[in-house]
Amino acid sequence: YDYCQRCGLAHPQVLAAVDGQGPVLLVPRERLETDLFCKPQKGMGAFGTISFRHEGPDRFVDEEGLPHSLDDAMAHVAQKSDGKRMLVQAWLKNHPDIADFAKDSLVTFRVVTCRNERGEGEVVLAMLRVLAKLEPDWSDALDEEYAAPINLASGKLGLFTGDNMTTSPLRYVRHPLTGARVEGRVISQWPAIRDLALAAHHAFDHRVLVGWDIGLTPEGAVLLEGNTNLDVMFLQRVHDLPAGRTRLGVL
């Protein structure tokens, strides 16, 4: 995050860090008077994340509807962290153009960049992802995660599908839980999302291959993290295509 700041890459600021010893505030306390999203410093698949809604001065509500002061909320995160370092950030909201894909969770874009023949980062695969497991009201979801492929030239979405081996043969024209149109929908902000992934690869150009997670907020595209584990099985299922038959395979 410090390096992103120095490189001018839009990213969610870390407001505090929490471990078994308690919180370390990295900004003035009043900056934490907002909806909060807490995630392990090292992790994957959104496992171990904790969120709080801000309902007033020094009043937060956790995912189970229990009230907390800020100090209580940080103590709750420390207790749940199992001794692992947790990062506390503002809970980002979805851009209105994609808000109908989720209720509470942040829709993310997995954008894969690979060093090409010229030694530059190039976008080779991309998909829009929805984490149903972060939606408390979606208990009837058939899968924990859904995604749609993105046409790299146009930003147009393909069919929606799930991530587990039971549901991955299914394809949806519309979102199975919100009814929002998926197939054929164009992400108007796709050029900005693509450009942020390319800028990130340029900043971290010692890497050959990275799967960037990018959010699209009302303020624009935001770089969430970079993954060396790209979840290539899901990418291939979503694209109905072996990775070796894509530009990624060529590079």
BELPE-V862974 format. One record per backbone hydrogen bond with DSSP energy under -1.0 kcal/mol. CO is the residue of the C=O (numbers start at 1). NH is the residue of the N-H. Records with the same first field share a line. If there is no record, write none. Layout:
CO->NH, NH
This chain:
1->5
2->6
3->7
4->9
10->223
15->26
16->88
17->24
18->86
19->22
22->19
24->17
28->31
29->32
30->33
32->34
35->91
36->52
37->89
38->50
39->87
44->47
46->49
50->38
52->36
53->61
56->59
59->55
60->68
61->53
62->65
66->62
68->60
69->73
70->74
71->75
72->76
73->77
74->78
75->79
76->80
77->81
81->84
85->41
86->18
87->39
88->15, 16
89->37
95->98
98->101
99->102
108->129
109->214
110->127
111->212
112->124, 125
113->210
114->122
116->119
120->116
122->114
125->112
126->150
127->110
128->148
129->108
130->132, 146
131->134
132->135
135->138
138->141
144->133
145->163
146->130
147->161
148->128
149->158
151->155
155->187
156->151
157->184
160->172
161->147
164->168
167->170
172->160
173->182, 183
175->179
180->175
182->185
185->157
187->190
189->193
190->194
191->195
192->196
193->197
194->198
195->199
196->200
197->201
198->202
199->203
200->204
204->207
208->115
210->113
211->227
212->111
213->224, 225
214->109
215->222
216->95
217->220
220->217
222->215
225->213
227->211
231->235
232->236
233->237
234->238
235->239
236->241
242->245
243->246, 249
246->250
247->251
